[in-house]
Amino acid sequence: MQKSDRPRLYQGGFPFLSRSASPRKGTARSLRTRLLRVLLPLVVLILLVSGYVGYRVSCQYIDIALDRNVRVQTKAVAHHLSSFLDACRKDLLYIAQDAGDPEALRDFLARKTAAGGVGYRELAYLSPDDTGHTLFVVEDGEVFQVPDGRLGAVQPDPFAVFTEAQGLAPGEVLLTQVLYAEHPSPVPGNASRRVAAHVVRLATPVDPDGDGRPGYVVLGVDVRFLRDILSLYNSPRSPLWAFPRSDEVRFTYVFDPEGWMLFQSEDVERGSQALSTYLPRAGMDGTLGRPGLDVAFRPDTANAEYWLAVNAVREGQAGLLHVGGGRSSGSRTYSLAYAPVYFTPAPGRERQVYWGLIFMDRSKLTLAAGFKHLDALFVITLAAIALMWIGIFLATRIVTRPIVRLSNMVAEFRSTGRMRRIDLGPAGYETALLAGAINGMIDIISQQAEELRLRERSLRGYTMKERADIESETAPGAPELEIIPEIVGCGPKIARFKSDILKAAQADVDVLIIGETGTGKQLAAEAVHAHGGRAGQPIISINCGALDENLLLDTLFGHVKGAFTDSRADRKGAFVEAHGGTLFLDEIQAASPKVQQALLRAIAERKVKPLGSDREIEVDVRLIAATNADLPALIREGRFREDLYFRLKVITVYSPPLREHPESIPALTLHYLRQVEQMVGRRGLGLSRGAMEKLRGYHWPGNIRELVNAITRAAVMAETELIQAGDIRLEQEIVPEAEDAALAEAEEAVFVFDDLDDPRPAPEPGQAGPTASAPRDPAPPAPRRDAGPARDAASRLNERQRRAYPEILRRGEVSRQGYQDLVGGDLPSRTAIYDLQDMVKKGLLVKTGRGPATRYLVER
């Protein structure tokens, strides 16, 4: 093709091949149009389907919640009624013991009435003789006695109990159904007036004279009190009230085993009302009124749901029926929950179904939730359509812009002759652009190169799974391993540590051991004692931080019998017990001022006085104290005595932290691994190379104690005899980044060899992972301009850092290899990385680049 034949495409002012290849305005909008035509109906359909499914699920669980609430309320009311009737039975049996004493009966009824809460209406003792009857009636909170001569005016006849209760055993109670009881007026001079109420009567036989002719004690309970229990549970004052209910009609009513509705709950705020059944019988056909209760109603057999509940209650069953179309249909009339009310005639007897209880809930919560769901779905659908249109509009503008640019690059490659043109045939415009970008040779080559790099790193990860030869790294011929073998470790720090212990052991003077927690101060004290002239004598160890002031004084100096309340025998104390030997005081900084004063005198005079004794005891004790605190700082704060400090600090032994002698990690690991084998009952345990690299790369804030815990935990949790890096769980990890490629890849392989598909280490939380297009070297942060903090940080450098830092300042930057050259002495790469990262944390250097390009710039 000749140059004149090439069409031109203008994109940012650069000429390209063909104007005819330029997309027309109509086709430029085709991607957006097609997305809208496909995605919008799909989104609406998904919303409708998910909305309908969500509606059905929510309705189902609302139904479950409502059903549970109705069942709980019904059973709670039934239990309350059963418990109340049982309490009435117990009250009757209690007062029956004094049946022959009218004053006792009156006093019982008066006390119960005055106490409130129990709706007793009448109490009577009916003698087997024609005389000696007693009947008390409660009217307006007062207790009145019906004269013996007017008992015949009481309706229904109370003496009918001799027939109804015939055959009852002593202690057994008869409970009648609801009766309409009428009594003569208790007010003198108004004999024509009568008082009446609906009651249920409880009767039990008694024989106060012991002649074998039983009388009966009768207790009448006002049914309105039982009705008020139903009303209470259906009101905001209910014991089960947890949240405001909607205003649909809900009510509870009681029926007997014959199917007669007896009474219903009422509005608790309206006070005492006459019994009624107008709510449950609404819409039913049946018989109204029965002897003794004119409001009773018995539905006919056409009301199937009601009779199902009655029959179930006769069987002693509780349950729930949905009457109507069901909850989720929205056409439900009500739900009907039923439960039996029991009465136990006597202790040990089988309980009997006395009444049935039905709770009717007309809640429309499911229907209301459906309407709200439809409203929300409509709003969500409109919002989703609007957001989808905006999203597609913006996405097409953003997506097509790089596609056109990449297409122009491919066209430019073809024009230069370095890349063959892709012919997609009669494909769409957007598809041709996307295919040309995806199928470009540069992408293919980059993908293959990346795959090769990942495979190579995966192979390196395999090597990190191999068993590490720890035995060869422990250097068994090192002289520091032969000296004081109970202290494991190697290297110049440990050699000096052991040398100081031996020097301190030779001189019979007090020793102060300083060092961080977990560095082996206890072992050092025992080694000083074991290698000194007092090796055959006892060594007593006291942890000052574990005892309070008085107990520590008693532990150190002892007491005599009777020195204080519980002192029943003499106690020597640690100084006396260690006579001729060594006394080790750990955490000496925790001693109180009073203890410090006592220690100062004991150390100075080598005499102690037990508590309660007037006689001083001379002691020959070598004192070894240990601390993990900065005692000079405590002296400046007034928390530690300076004179005691100098008394203790005759010889000072420094117990180095593990991070200062990482060369000891292989020896320590091997030593404690063998101990753990004995503990867990396993043999041949070993560590992989990756696990050893992980142990070496950690800074061990808990020192040797933390290392022991990590090894023990890994040995217990490891599934095989070879402990891998993933089996080791550390509290904190420092993952050094090496400057040279080999070390960097080895470091990464320690943590990624378990995942061969993606061996790159996972990004830190909140940090995005690397991508193919992202630059490998982040831009260095802008240097700071305040030099004050830098000077403070420089004062906290270790010896190596202080020696190299002036030269680093002069050069302005340094690499890992450069730092090793500055420090000298064959400094390990890992130690150099640790020092440089420590200077970065202290704000003296800024790290930039990765791998071989890593540099540490001076923070200015």
C-alpha positions, 0 to 999 in steps of 0.5 A: 500500500502506498502512503497516499492510499493510507487513510488518516485517523486523528487522535490527539493530533497524530496521523494514522492509517485510514479515515475510513477506519475511524468509527462513525458517530452512530457506531461510537454510541453502539456499545453504550446502547447495546449495554443498556438494552441488555443490562437494564432488562436483566437488572430489572428482572434480577431485582424483581426475582430477588425482591419476590424471593426476599419477600417470600423469605421475609414473610416466612420468617415473620410468620415464624416469629409471630407464631412463636410469639403467639405460642409463648403467650398462650402457654404463659397464660395457661401456665399462670392459670394452672399455677394459680389454681394449684396455689388455691388448692394449697391455700384450701388444704392449709386452712382446712387444718383449722376448719373447726375454728371460725375465727381462723377461717375469718382471719385467713380470708381477711389476711388474703383479702387485705394482701390483695392479688387473690380473688377469694370470694367465699370460704365455708366450713360445712359440718356433717351435723346440722349445726356448726356451719360457717360461711364467710363472704367477701364484699367490697374488700370486707369479710362478712359472715352469713348467719347460720340460719340464712345458709339456705338462702345461698345459691347454689346450695353449698350443701350439695358438696356433700354429694359432689365431693363424696368419696374424696380422700383426705388431702384431695380437692374437688374443683367445680365449673363456673357457678353463679353464687348468690349470698344474702346481703351482709349489711344488717337491715337490708335482708332483701338485698343479695350479692352475687358473683361468678365463682369456681369452688374448691372443696376438700373433706375434713374431720376435725372431731375425729369421729369418722364423719367428714365435713367439707371446707369450701373456697370460692374464687371470683372468676373475674380475677381469673379473667383479669389474668387473661387481660393482664397478659393482653395489655402493655403491663404483661410480664411478656411485654417486650415491644409495642404491638400494632392495634389489631384486635387480640384477645384470649378466652377460656373454654371448658372440656365440653366446648363452652366458651366461658369468658374472654379477656378485657381491657385492663385499663377499664377495671372490673367488668362483667364476664363476656364472650362477645369477641370469640363468638362473633361470626359463629352460630351456636348456643348462648347461655348455660346454667350458672353462666348466661354469657357462656357460648357453645359453637356448633360443629360447623366451626371446625377449627374451634372444635379441633382446638377443643379436642386437642386440649381434651388430649392435653395438647397445645398448638396453633391453627391458621384460620383463613388464607394463611399468613403470607397470603395477606387474607388471613383472618386470625391465628388461633393458639390453644393450650390446656389449663391443668388442675391437680386434685392432690399431690402425687395425683395425675393432673387433669385438664380443667379448662382450655385457653385460646389466644386469637391474634389478628396481626397484619404484620406480614401484609404490612411488611409486603407493602413496605417491601414493594415500596422499597423494591420500586425505589430500589429498581428506579435507583438501580436503573438510574445508576446503571445508566450513569455507570454504563455511560461513564464506563463506556467513555472510560473503557473505549478511550484506552481501546482506541489508543491501543488500536492506534498503537497497533496500527502504528506498529503495522505501518512501521513494518515491525508487526503484522496487521490483525485482520478480524474480518466482518467483526464489530468495531469494539470487538476488533479494537479489543481483539487487537489490544488483547492479541498483541505480541507485547502482551503475549511476550509479557505474559510468558515472561511473567509465567517463567518468572513465577515458575522459577520463583516456585522452584526456589520455594521448593528448596525452602521446604527441604530439611535444614542441616541444623547440626552442621550450623551449630559449630560443635567445636566452638569453645563457647559451647564447651564452657558452661554447657547449660547456657546454649549459644555461640558467637562473641556475645555469648562467649563474653556472657559466659566469660563474665559468669565465670569471672563473677563465679571466682570472686565471692562478691555480690552480683547484679545481672541485667537483661531483658525478660527471657534472656536467661538471667535465672540460668546465669545466676545458677551458673555463677553459683554452680561454678563458684566456691559455694557450689555445694551449698544451697541456692535460694531463688526469690521472685520479688515481683511475685510477692507483696511487701509484707509477704516478701519481708517475711519470705526474706527475713522470716519470723518467730512463733507468735510474731503475728496472729497466724504465726504458729511456728518459727520461719527461718527466711531466705537469708537464713536458709541460704546461709553458706550458699547463694540467695538469688533475688529476681526482679529486684526493681519490684521491691518496695522502699521498705523492702529495699531499706531492709535489704540494704541493712542486711547486705551491709551488715550480713545480719538479719532480724526475723519478725518478732525477734529481738536477736539478730542472726549473722548470715553468710550469703552471696547475693545475686540480684537480677532485673530487666529494668533500667535501675539508674532511670528508676533511681532518678525517678525516686523509685529505687535506692541509689545506695542499694544499687551500688551495694548490689552492683559489685560485679555486673553481668549483662545477659544479651537479648537474642537479637544481638546474637542471632548466630545462636538461633541454630544451636538453641533451636536444636537444643530445645527441639530435642527437649520438645521431642521428649515432651511430645513423644516424637522422634526425628523432628527437624526444620526446613530451610524456610523455617530456619530463615523465618526464625533467623529473620525474626527480632524475638522481643520475648528472647529465648523464652519466646523462641522456646514457645515458638518451637514447642508450638510448632512441634506440637502443631506440625503434621509431619516430622519436618516443621515448615515455615507455615507451622511456625507462628510468631507474635510479630515478624520482620521480613527483611527485603534483600538488595540482591536478587538471590536473597530477595527471592529466597526471602519471599520463597520462605513465605510463599512456597505453599502456593505455587500458582501465585508465589508472591507474598501477600500484600500487607493489610490495606495495601494493594498487591502488585500488578503487571503495569505498576512500577516496581520502585515506588517514588521515595518520600519527600525528605523531612526538614526538621533535624531535631528528631534525627539527632535524637534518633542518632543517639540511640544507634548501636555500635555498628550504626554509630560507626557507619552513620557519619560516612552515610551522611557524607555520601547521602545514600548507602546500599546493603553491600555498602553498609557491610563494607563500611562496618566490616568484620564479615557482617552477615547480610541479614544483620546489615538489613536489620540495621538499615531498616532500624535506621529507617524506622528511626527516621534517619534513612528513607528506603527506595527501590526493590531488589538490586536497586534498593538504596537507603537515602539520608533523611534531610 
